[in-house]
Structure formats: structure tokens, C-alpha cells
Amino acid sequence: MMTPNGNDSGDDLGGLNGMADAVLSPCPESESNTQRSSSVLTSGRSAGKILEAFDTAEGVGARVLRSIGTPALWNLSPFLILDHASVGQGAGFPDHPHRGMATVTYVLEGTMQHEDFMGNYGRLSRGDVQWMTAGRGVVHAEMPVVDPAHPVDAVALQLWLDLPAAKKMVKPSYKEKKADALARATFPGGNVVVVSGQSHGAVGPIRPIAGCWFLDFTLEAGGEVWQPIPEGWTACIYVLEGAVAVGDAGKEVAKQNVCVLSAVVGEEGVQIRSRPRSGSRFVLIAGEPLDQPMVLQGPFVSTSRDGAAQALRDYQSGRNGFEKALGWRSDIGKDVGMVRRKPRRKGEEEWEERDPREKGRGGKRREDKDDSEVDAGRGGSKGKGNGRSGRR
């Protein structure tokens, strides 16, 4: 857990320390790591499903491009949601709860601030990263820091990760790292920031959650990289700038598109190239899929519908991890709130501003009549309903 000034206080990601040693064991890498070794025959992953991120309104006045967590790419275990968010002055994500999951927030532009009911406060600027393990329960707010004289939207990636069933009720924790503390490596034609995991001999300083790697690559025009990925792990790339060609077939993935990589036995990594005349930037995320059902109801993640419903009851009554929620109000989100009101037409959701701390009316908590139980496999689902209307 973090102290209010943002420094580590020793609690490492809600008791998930034990995964780190196995996750950070060396992967087979070539000397340069930019191409497959010429002396060893290796098999590369190929491009699977490619989808354009879905633009949607979230929070109060914010826009997100959602690439994972849409009807077309419902569940990519262990990943639940990947959002590319843009948040301007007067917008944001006021007080709201979570349970049973973790988030990674990586700031691309501007400044975001975080405050939670554990007493943590953090301010993240370009290149900074925050890991939050909700565990048994947390309530927090995420708001931009905007200078009215020089307004710049806060732009960030936020990744939601499912937690293993045995870890869903761990103690919540918060951890952040500044950009200059993140591991980096350069190679001919590009560079990488290792938020988590490893690449080109650089190892991320933040222990992964549920086996997650998070790599930020920049390639020059015509540049290429070979990135080893543990066999059997779920992996995908999301393109931030330019376009890239994936795998031996060179399938193109455009800006603001996500590409799910194949995961066939024997595939050791992936080859990615920029266009000959333009550079590119993309993130690669990878993690070990979880062999468990998944139910996501708003901001609560469980392995059953009963568990998700219990999370909502616990939040509303201030029990089982949400004891601090009753009466707590963040300073950064106190002037912004929203509740759902009756839609004008079927299927439409509308929101109005209101104090988000009213009992049972959490700022961004959304209750769905239907929720979906989703298999741990890639994109499989069963049951009715969207179940994913709650944001952050």
C-alpha cells in the first residue's frame, strides 16, 4: 500500500508477490532481441482478430477508445478492459468502488490524480504508471489536473485485470512509479519502456499482477522488433501511433486498433515491423489466462453472479472491505458526480450530475439488470446481457 505522499510502504500489490519470481524468469531472447536468432529456429505468433477501438463516453465528460471489453472482444483473460481515455477540464471519474480486479493506468499526456479511501493520493504525469489492486474493496476517484491558462487533456491507457479467485479478497493496495524509474532499452530501429515484464534485457520495476507484462514500443520508419512471449500466454498489441505489420505474414494493424496474437503451442514470440516510411508506437500486453469463470457487473468482478451481487450489497452497506466507504468523500472528486436516470429510449443510458456519495448511489457505479458469465478463454461468453456498463 502507498502512503499519502505516494511512496511505497511495503505492502506489495495486495499479497501477489509470489507470482513475481515465476513471471520474471528469463524468456528465450536473441542477442539483439530485434529479430529471431539466425542460429535457432523459432516460431512466431501471427495476427488474429484485429478490431478498431470503440469510441464511447464514460465517467463525467470523458471519452474513451475501448479495445478490450466490447461486444466484439468481450473477454481476453486475464484482461477485462483496455481503454484509451481522454479527460479534459471539468471531466473525470469521481468516487466509485471496485472489487475483485486490478487496474494499470499509464499516462500518455497531461496529468491525472488519484485519491482513495485508504488515504492514498497520487499525481501521475506523462510516462508515469499506477497499479491498483482492488482486492476485497476500494473506493477511489480519478480526475485530471488541468492548468486553465494552458489546458491540456489528460490522456492515459487503463487496463483492467481479473484476479485469480483465491486473490479476489486480498487487502487492497496502491503503487505508482514515475517515468524516470521505469526500465528502458534501445535496439537498432527502436526502443521500449518496460512498464512490467521484460524486454531486451530490461526488467520492469513493478511486480506483475496475475502474470501481466506491459511494454511500450516505439519503432522508427522501417524498424522492427522480435519480442519473446511466454508460451500459452494471452497477448495483444494496441497501436497508439502509425501502423505496424505483425508476424511473418505482415498483417497490418492501424492506429487505434487492437490485434490479438495467436497462442499456438511452440510459438515463442512475435515479430512486429513499422512501415518503411513512417514510424510507430504500440503497447504489447501479455498475461497467463485464468482458468475460471468471470462475471463483471459494473465495477465488481467475481466468479459468479452471486458474488457480484454480494459485492454491490457490501458496498451499499459498508461491509466486508467497504467499511471506510460510508461517509468517505474524496477531495478531488467532490464537485463532480452522476447518477443514472430514466432513458428517453430503449437501450439508451443517460446521466445527470449529482452528489456521488449518497448511500447506494456511488459516483460511477452502474447496476445492470443483466450480467454475463464469461469463460476464461479468449472471447467466449455465455448468458445474457452486457454486464459491462460500469466504468473504472
TAHURA-V527232 format. One record per residue. N is the residue number from 0. RES is the residue in three letters. PHI is phi in degrees with one decimal (none if undefined). OMEGA is omega in radians with two decimals (NA if undefined). D_CENTER is the distance of its C-alpha to the mean C-alpha in Angstrom with 1 decimal. Layout:
BEGIN
n={N:N}
res={RES:RES}
phi={PHI:PHI}
omega={OMEGA:OMEGA}
d_center={D_CENTER:D_CENTER}
END
This chain:
BEGIN
n={0:1:2:3:4:5:6:7:8:9:10:11:12:13:14:15:16:17:18:19:20:21:22:23:24:25:26:27:28:29:30:31:32:33:34:35:36:37:38:39:40:41:42:43:44:45:46:47:48:49:50:51:52:53:54:55:56:57:58:59:60:61:62:63:64:65:66:67:68:69:70:71:72:73:74:75:76:77:78:79:80:81:82:83:84:85:86:87:88:89:90:91:92:93:94:95:96:97:98:99:100:101:102:103:104:105:106:107:108:109:110:111:112:113:114:115:116:117:118:119:120:121:122:123:124:125:126:127:128:129:130:131:132:133:134:135:136:137:138:139:140:141:142:143:144:145:146:147:148:149:150:151:152:153:154:155:156:157:158:159:160:161:162:163:164:165:166:167:168:169:170:171:172:173:174:175:176:177:178:179:180:181:182:183:184:185:186:187:188:189:190:191:192:193:194:195:196:197:198:199:200:201:202:203:204:205:206:207:208:209:210:211:212:213:214:215:216:217:218:219:220:221:222:223:224:225:226:227:228:229:230:231:232:233:234:235:236:237:238:239:240:241:242:243:244:245:246:247:248:249:250:251:252:253:254:255:256:257:258:259:260:261:262:263:264:265:266:267:268:269:270:271:272:273:274:275:276:277:278:279:280:281:282:283:284:285:286:287:288:289:290:291:292:293:294:295:296:297:298:299:300:301:302:303:304:305:306:307:308:309:310:311:312:313:314:315:316:317:318:319:320:321:322:323:324:325:326:327:328:329:330:331:332:333:334:335:336:337:338:339:340:341:342:343:344:345:346:347:348:349:350:351:352:353:354:355:356:357:358:359:360:361:362:363:364:365:366:367:368:369:370:371:372:373:374:375:376:377:378:379:380:381:382:383:384:385:386:387:388:389:390:391}
res={MET:MET:THR:PRO:ASN:GLY:ASN:ASP:SER:GLY:ASP:ASP:LEU:GLY:GLY:LEU:ASN:GLY:MET:ALA:ASP:ALA:VAL:LEU:SER:PRO:CYS:PRO:GLU:SER:GLU:SER:ASN:THR:GLN:ARG:SER:SER:SER:VAL:LEU:THR:SER:GLY:ARG:SER:ALA:GLY:LYS:ILE:LEU:GLU:ALA:PHE:ASP:THR:ALA:GLU:GLY:VAL:GLY:ALA:ARG:VAL:LEU:ARG:SER:ILE:GLY:THR:PRO:ALA:LEU:TRP:ASN:LEU:SER:PRO:PHE:LEU:ILE:LEU:ASP:HIS:ALA:SER:VAL:GLY:GLN:GLY:ALA:GLY:PHE:PRO:ASP:HIS:PRO:HIS:ARG:GLY:MET:ALA:THR:VAL:THR:TYR:VAL:LEU:GLU:GLY:THR:MET:GLN:HIS:GLU:ASP:PHE:MET:GLY:ASN:TYR:GLY:ARG:LEU:SER:ARG:GLY:ASP:VAL:GLN:TRP:MET:THR:ALA:GLY:ARG:GLY:VAL:VAL:HIS:ALA:GLU:MET:PRO:VAL:VAL:ASP:PRO:ALA:HIS:PRO:VAL:ASP:ALA:VAL:ALA:LEU:GLN:LEU:TRP:LEU:ASP:LEU:PRO:ALA:ALA:LYS:LYS:MET:VAL:LYS:PRO:SER:TYR:LYS:GLU:LYS:LYS:ALA:ASP:ALA:LEU:ALA:ARG:ALA:THR:PHE:PRO:GLY:GLY:ASN:VAL:VAL:VAL:VAL:SER:GLY:GLN:SER:HIS:GLY:ALA:VAL:GLY:PRO:ILE:ARG:PRO:ILE:ALA:GLY:CYS:TRP:PHE:LEU:ASP:PHE:THR:LEU:GLU:ALA:GLY:GLY:GLU:VAL:TRP:GLN:PRO:ILE:PRO:GLU:GLY:TRP:THR:ALA:CYS:ILE:TYR:VAL:LEU:GLU:GLY:ALA:VAL:ALA:VAL:GLY:ASP:ALA:GLY:LYS:GLU:VAL:ALA:LYS:GLN:ASN:VAL:CYS:VAL:LEU:SER:ALA:VAL:VAL:GLY:GLU:GLU:GLY:VAL:GLN:ILE:ARG:SER:ARG:PRO:ARG:SER:GLY:SER:ARG:PHE:VAL:LEU:ILE:ALA:GLY:GLU:PRO:LEU:ASP:GLN:PRO:MET:VAL:LEU:GLN:GLY:PRO:PHE:VAL:SER:THR:SER:ARG:ASP:GLY:ALA:ALA:GLN:ALA:LEU:ARG:ASP:TYR:GLN:SER:GLY:ARG:ASN:GLY:PHE:GLU:LYS:ALA:LEU:GLY:TRP:ARG:SER:ASP:ILE:GLY:LYS:ASP:VAL:GLY:MET:VAL:ARG:ARG:LYS:PRO:ARG:ARG:LYS:GLY:GLU:GLU:GLU:TRP:GLU:GLU:ARG:ASP:PRO:ARG:GLU:LYS:GLY:ARG:GLY:GLY:LYS:ARG:ARG:GLU:ASP:LYS:ASP:ASP:SER:GLU:VAL:ASP:ALA:GLY:ARG:GLY:GLY:SER:LYS:GLY:LYS:GLY:ASN:GLY:ARG:SER:GLY:ARG:ARG}
phi={none:-98.2:-79.1:-57.5:-87.3:92.4:-91.7:-63.4:-113.5:105.1:-80.4:-97.3:55.0:62.4:82.0:-96.1:-54.9:-62.6:-79.7:-64.5:-60.8:-69.2:-67.1:-95.5:-68.6:-59.3:-95.7:-65.0:-129.4:-76.7:-60.5:-95.2:68.1:-92.7:-141.4:-65.3:-60.2:-76.8:-93.5:-125.5:-74.9:-123.6:-106.3:-100.9:-72.5:-116.1:-75.6:-101.6:-66.4:-120.7:-137.5:-78.2:-63.2:-93.4:-81.7:-151.4:-83.8:-143.5:58.5:-112.2:73.8:-98.2:-119.1:-131.3:-100.7:-99.6:-107.6:-112.0:102.2:-105.4:-56.8:-79.1:-141.7:-70.2:-145.7:-128.8:-49.3:-90.1:-90.3:-102.7:-145.5:-130.3:-116.4:-109.8:-101.0:-128.5:-130.1:-103.9:-60.0:83.5:-110.9:150.1:-130.1:-69.3:-46.8:-158.5:-98.0:-148.5:-153.9:78.7:-151.2:-134.9:-127.2:-121.0:-116.4:-123.4:-83.8:-98.0:-147.0:71.2:-138.8:-117.3:-125.9:-129.3:-145.5:-135.9:-77.4:-84.7:97.5:-80.8:-137.1:-141.9:-124.8:-113.1:-111.6:-52.1:87.8:-81.6:-136.7:-129.3:-114.9:-126.6:-99.4:-71.3:53.1:-73.5:159.9:-149.0:-123.6:-149.0:-132.0:-130.7:-135.6:-77.4:-112.0:-123.7:-84.8:-56.8:-74.8:-138.5:-66.3:-132.8:-61.8:-82.9:-121.0:-150.9:-96.9:-128.9:-111.0:-98.6:-120.6:-73.0:-100.7:-55.9:-52.2:-71.8:-109.6:-67.2:-112.0:-72.2:-63.3:-67.1:-150.6:-139.7:-147.2:-137.3:-134.7:-80.6:-56.2:-73.7:-96.2:-81.5:-69.8:-138.6:-149.0:-117.8:-151.3:-56.4:92.4:177.5:-153.2:-142.0:-103.3:-95.7:-67.8:-157.5:98.4:-155.2:-163.6:55.4:84.9:-91.4:-117.7:-62.6:-76.2:-98.6:-64.6:-68.3:-105.0:53.5:76.7:-84.5:-108.8:-142.5:-123.1:-110.8:-101.3:-125.2:-116.7:-74.3:-56.6:77.4:-73.8:-147.0:-146.9:-107.9:-116.4:-63.6:-136.4:-53.5:-60.6:87.4:-74.3:-69.6:-148.6:-153.8:-124.4:-127.5:-90.5:-92.6:-143.3:71.3:-149.0:-133.0:-108.9:-112.0:75.0:-62.9:-76.0:65.2:-67.7:-81.7:-123.1:-86.1:-56.9:62.1:-118.9:-108.8:-127.2:-83.0:-89.9:-63.5:-141.2:-90.3:-55.2:98.5:-79.2:-104.4:178.8:-142.8:-102.3:-131.7:-129.8:-87.4:-63.6:-59.9:-113.6:-149.7:-82.4:-154.8:-139.9:-151.3:-109.1:-115.9:-118.9:-149.0:-164.9:-76.7:-64.6:-96.5:-90.2:-160.5:-69.5:-137.7:-122.5:-115.3:-118.1:59.1:-92.3:-110.0:-122.0:-141.2:-98.3:-152.4:-64.0:-61.3:-65.1:-66.6:-65.5:-65.6:-59.5:-63.3:-63.9:-63.6:-63.8:-67.4:-101.1:70.6:-127.5:51.0:112.0:-107.6:-58.6:-79.5:-71.4:-68.2:85.2:-81.6:-136.8:-76.0:-76.4:-76.8:-111.6:-67.8:-97.3:-129.7:-158.9:-158.3:-136.2:-81.6:-119.2:-61.9:-71.2:-77.6:-142.7:-58.8:86.2:-93.2:-113.7:-124.5:-133.1:-129.7:-72.3:-166.6:-58.0:-77.6:-95.5:-56.2:-56.9:80.5:-129.9:-53.6:-52.0:-121.0:-72.6:-122.2:-101.6:-106.0:-67.4:-115.8:-132.9:-121.0:-100.2:-119.3:-65.6:-71.8:-69.8:-77.5:83.4:-72.7:-149.3:-147.2:94.1:-105.0:88.4:-82.6:68.7:-122.9:-81.6:-80.3:-115.6:59.3}
omega={-3.13:2.95:-3.07:3.14:3.03:3.12:3.13:3.05:3.00:3.14:-2.98:2.96:2.97:3.05:-3.14:-3.08:-2.97:-3.12:-2.92:-3.05:3.14:-3.08:-3.06:3.01:-3.00:2.99:3.07:-3.14:3.03:-3.08:-3.13:-3.13:3.12:3.12:3.06:-3.14:3.13:-3.09:-3.11:3.13:3.12:-3.14:-3.10:3.06:3.12:3.11:3.05:3.14:3.07:-3.06:3.03:3.13:-3.07:-3.14:-3.12:3.06:3.11:3.13:3.08:3.06:-3.13:3.04:3.05:2.94:-3.05:-3.12:3.00:-3.11:3.07:3.08:-3.13:3.12:-2.94:-3.04:-3.13:-2.97:0.19:-3.06:-3.10:-3.08:2.92:-3.12:3.00:-2.93:3.03:-3.01:-3.12:-3.13:-3.13:3.14:3.07:-3.06:-3.09:-2.97:-3.14:-3.05:2.97:2.95:2.96:-3.09:3.10:3.09:2.97:3.13:-3.05:-3.02:-3.14:3.13:3.06:-3.06:3.04:3.05:-3.07:3.03:-3.14:-3.06:3.01:-3.12:3.13:2.98:3.11:3.08:-3.05:3.08:-3.03:3.10:3.11:-3.11:3.11:3.02:3.09:3.03:-3.12:-3.14:-3.06:3.06:3.04:2.97:-3.10:3.06:3.09:-3.05:3.10:2.97:-3.02:3.03:-3.10:-3.14:3.14:-3.04:3.07:3.09:2.98:-3.12:-3.06:2.92:3.00:-3.14:3.02:3.09:3.00:3.05:3.04:-3.08:-3.10:-3.09:-3.03:-3.10:3.08:3.08:3.13:-3.14:-3.09:-3.11:3.09:3.06:3.08:-3.04:-3.08:3.10:-3.13:3.12:-3.12:3.07:3.07:3.11:-3.14:3.10:3.14:3.10:-3.12:2.96:-3.09:3.08:3.09:-3.13:-3.10:3.11:3.08:3.13:3.10:-3.12:-3.12:-3.10:-3.12:3.11:-3.11:3.02:3.13:3.07:-3.05:2.93:-3.13:-3.03:-3.12:-3.08:2.94:3.13:3.02:3.07:-3.13:-3.13:3.12:-3.13:2.97:-3.12:3.04:3.10:3.12:-3.09:3.09:3.13:2.94:3.13:3.07:3.03:3.05:-3.03:3.13:-3.11:3.10:3.12:-3.14:3.02:-3.01:3.02:-3.13:3.14:3.10:-3.14:-3.02:3.06:-3.04:3.10:3.12:3.02:3.05:3.11:3.07:-3.11:3.10:-3.13:-3.12:3.11:3.13:3.11:-2.98:-3.10:-3.12:3.06:-3.11:-3.07:3.01:3.02:-3.10:-3.03:3.14:3.13:-3.10:3.01:-3.14:3.01:3.04:3.07:-3.12:3.13:3.13:-3.13:-3.12:3.14:-3.11:3.05:-3.14:3.02:3.10:3.09:-3.05:-3.10:-3.08:-3.12:-3.11:3.04:3.13:3.07:3.13:3.13:3.11:3.11:3.11:3.10:3.11:3.13:3.13:3.12:-3.10:-3.08:3.12:-3.11:2.95:3.12:-3.14:-3.12:-3.11:-3.06:-3.09:3.12:-3.13:3.06:3.08:3.02:-3.02:-3.10:-2.97:-3.09:-3.09:3.08:3.13:3.00:3.14:3.07:-3.09:-3.12:3.11:3.11:-3.05:3.08:-3.11:3.06:3.10:-3.07:3.06:-3.14:3.13:3.10:-3.04:-3.08:3.04:-3.11:3.10:-3.13:-3.10:-2.95:-3.10:3.11:3.10:3.14:3.11:3.04:3.12:2.93:-3.07:3.03:-2.97:3.10:-3.12:-3.12:-3.03:3.01:-3.13:3.11:3.04:-3.10:-3.07:2.90:-3.13:3.07:-3.00:-3.07:3.13:-3.08:3.02:NA}
d_center={18.9:19.4:22.7:22.9:23.4:20.0:21.7:20.9:23.3:23.0:20.8:18.2:15.0:16.9:19.2:17.0:19.1:21.0:18.4:18.4:21.9:21.4:18.1:19.5:22.8:23.9:23.2:26.1:26.1:28.9:30.6:28.9:25.8:26.1:28.0:28.9:31.8:35.1:36.7:34.3:33.5:29.8:28.1:25.1:22.4:22.9:21.0:20.4:19.1:18.4:17.2:17.1:14.2:15.5:16.4:16.4:17.3:15.2:16.0:19.3:20.1:16.6:15.7:12.5:12.4:10.5:10.6:9.2:10.6:13.9:17.3:17.6:14.5:14.1:12.7:11.8:12.0:10.4:7.4:7.7:6.1:5.0:7.0:9.4:11.0:14.6:16.2:20.0:22.7:23.3:19.9:16.9:15.3:18.2:18.6:16.7:16.1:13.6:14.7:13.9:10.2:7.9:5.2:4.6:6.3:8.4:11.5:13.5:16.5:18.1:17.4:15.2:16.5:15.3:17.9:18.0:20.9:21.0:22.4:19.6:19.4:17.5:17.7:15.4:16.9:16.4:14.9:14.0:10.8:10.2:9.1:10.1:11.5:12.9:15.3:18.4:17.6:16.5:17.2:15.9:16.0:14.1:16.7:17.6:20.6:23.0:26.5:28.7:31.0:28.3:25.5:22.3:19.2:16.1:13.6:10.0:6.7:3.9:0.5:3.8:6.3:10.0:12.5:15.9:18.5:20.4:17.7:16.6:19.3:19.0:19.5:16.5:15.7:14.3:14.3:14.1:15.5:17.3:17.3:20.7:19.7:17.2:19.0:20.2:22.5:24.7:26.4:28.9:27.4:24.0:21.7:18.3:16.2:15.0:12.0:12.2:14.6:17.7:19.4:23.0:23.9:21.3:19.3:16.2:17.4:14.5:14.9:12.3:11.0:12.4:13.2:10.0:11.0:9.4:12.4:13.3:16.7:19.5:22.5:25.9:28.0:28.9:26.7:25.2:23.3:23.4:20.3:21.0:18.5:19.6:21.5:20.1:16.5:14.1:13.2:12.4:12.6:11.8:14.7:14.8:18.6:21.5:21.5:21.5:23.6:22.1:24.3:28.1:28.4:26.7:24.9:23.6:20.1:20.3:18.3:15.3:15.6:13.4:15.6:15.3:17.4:20.3:20.5:24.3:26.2:27.4:24.7:23.9:21.6:21.2:23.3:21.9:24.2:24.5:27.2:30.6:30.9:27.5:24.6:20.9:17.5:14.5:11.4:11.7:9.3:11.4:11.9:14.8:14.9:16.0:19.5:19.3:19.2:16.3:17.0:14.6:16.8:15.3:13.2:14.8:14.0:17.1:19.1:21.8:22.7:24.8:22.1:19.9:23.2:24.1:20.9:21.9:25.4:24.5:22.6:25.5:28.1:26.5:26.7:25.1:22.5:22.7:26.1:25.1:23.6:27.1:28.5:25.5:24.7:22.5:24.4:21.8:21.3:24.9:26.1:23.6:23.1:23.1:24.3:24.7:28.3:30.3:29.3:32.0:31.6:30.2:26.5:25.8:23.8:25.1:24.4:26.7:26.4:27.4:27.1:23.8:25.3:28.0:28.1:26.2:24.8:21.5:20.2:17.3:18.0:19.1:21.4:21.8:25.1:23.6:20.7:19.9:20.0:18.1:19.2:17.0:18.0:16.5:16.8:19.6:20.2:23.1:24.4:24.5:22.5:19.1:17.8:14.5:16.0:14.5:11.8:9.7}
END
